[in-house]
Amino acid sequence: MARNNPKNLPHFRSLDELVEFFDTHDLGEYWNQMPEAHFEVDIKRKTHLFALDVDLAVKLTEIAKSRHISSEALINAWLREKIQSP
């Protein structure tokens, strides 16, 4: 059921108070009182997907885990080494 009289957003002394308030209140009831946010997004990184044989993917994952890095970081490091070698 829609409310005819919107609730006024209380004043918060800290970010923690604001977070605590919205943990127990519906943001939708205060939406029209929220300030408009403006920000720029400049995404330059692109992701490229390549198919791997299952056995290679499994082995890569094992090696990456043993080195405490992501599979993506391991693959990028190995490809950089290979491409930069004469």
N, C-alpha and C positions, 0 to 999 in steps of 0.2 A: 504494500500500500504506500503510495507516494505521500510525502509530508507537504503541507501547504506552507508552513513556516520553517525555513531552514535554520539549523543550529548555528550559533556563532562559534567560530574557531577560537579556543582559548589562547592566551599568550603563554609561550614557553620560555623558561629561563635558560634552557640548554637543549642540545640536540637529543640527549638521553631522555629528557622529559617528553619531547615530541615523539620519539620512537616508542616509548612506553605507552603514551596516549593512543597511538594508532595500532598498538598490539591488541587493544581492547575496544576500539571504535572503528566504524566503517568509514573509510576515506571518501566514499561516494557521497556521504552526507555533507561533506565539506569541500567537495571538488571545485565549486564555483568561487570559493574563497582562496584557492591556491594561486600563488603567483605564476605567471607564465614563464616558462623556462626557454632560454635561447642558447644554443650551442652549435658549434661547427664540428663536422665529422670529416676527417681527411684520411680516408683509408687508402693506403698505398700498397700494402702487402696483398699479394694474390696467392691463392692456394691452388695447386695443381695436383690432380689425383692420377696415380699410376697403378695399374693392376700388378699384383705380385702373386707368384705361385704360393700356395698355402704353406708348403714346407719352408720357403724362404721367409715368409711373414712370421712363422712360428719361431724360427731360429733368430731372426732379427729381434723379436720381442724378448727372447731369453737373454740375448747378449746385452740389449739395452737395460733390462732389469738388473743384470749383474753389475752394470756400470752406474746404476742409479740415475739414468737419463731416459728421456722419452725415445720411443722408436723413431719419431720424426727427427729429433736431434742427432741420433746416430746415423740415420740415412743421409741427412744433410752433410754431416762431417765427412762421411766416407765419399760422397759424391764430390765434395769440394777437393778432397785429397786427390781423387782420381782425375778430375778435370784440370787441376793446377799442376799435376805432374807432367814433365815433358814427354 
